[in-house]
Amino acid sequence: MRRALAALAAVPLLLLAAACGSETTPAGDGSAGVKVAGQVGAKPTVTFPTGNPATKSSYKVLEAGTGPAVKAGDQLIVNLSVWNWDGKGNALQGSTYDTKTPETLPVNEQLPQLLRDGFTQLKHGGRLLAVMANDLTTPAAGQTAPAEPTKVFVMDVVGTQPKAASGEETGETLKGVKVDNPGGDQAPTLTTKTSDKPSKELVVKTLIKGEGAPVKGDQTLTVHYTGKIWGTDKEFDSSWGRGEPASFPLAQVIKGWQQGLEGVPVGSRVVMSIPPDLGYGDQEQQGIPAKSTLVFVVDVLSAA
């Protein structure tokens, strides 16, 4: 969960930092007396039991779901709502149903075992209740655990973020550039060593056309990409090489990306030739020479 939503800014840290703590087996039915009302796919309401907040973390599957099963290693797209359970106001901290921006959670060692166990009992369309208390956090030597309130999460599984573009190839090509599409979840191979002169204009070619909604300029994208310099085949950046996709607001990247990706259907793979005036211009940038034409192959995995 990387995007810093105003009301949910602390939520990613809470969930991911808990992975460093002790593992907790849910007690009883895992609900800790919390009652959840409302249908999956809509903002839930929560009723808390009287008395002190739970001090033991737990989870409960509220709806199993009917779609594909959640598996370890999935990048889940979820709608979530979170409450502070302090025994007083028990306030709603935030909900993606209000922001209309689902979050992505990795079902891997970044999450505590408790949540991994819960999610892998769900299918797409399922709903999970998680009570996250301080017993999941192990303080460093010589320190005490922070007095954080117990938090209650209700999480609806929307789907799974794909690992690569998929679908039929369009047959489009970019003269002077070669892209090999191996298929499946494998990274494409980009070759930019050529004697051809690059275009002075932005050129975008769709290699695989996705079936999702067209990207909007004000959205946050999650993509896999490789970037090279025209003519030299020098790679200067690759999310594939780092082993995980990148997420960013489209409005905050270079103009070539803004103009080239707006309108591209989610799920697509495109190759873009970006002239210097839409890239880094006359400025050298992290080993990229000034006035370089940039070439990117980009898989648009999600937009929100």
Helices and strands as residue ranges (DSSP letters): H 11-17, G 18-20, E 35-37, E 45-47, E 58-63, E 75-85, E 92-95, H 96-99, E 103-106, H 113-119, E 127-132, G 134-136, E 150-160, E 178-180, E 189-191, E 203-208, E 220-229, E 235-238, H 239-242, E 246-249, G 250-252, H 255-261, E 269-274, G 276-278, E 294-303
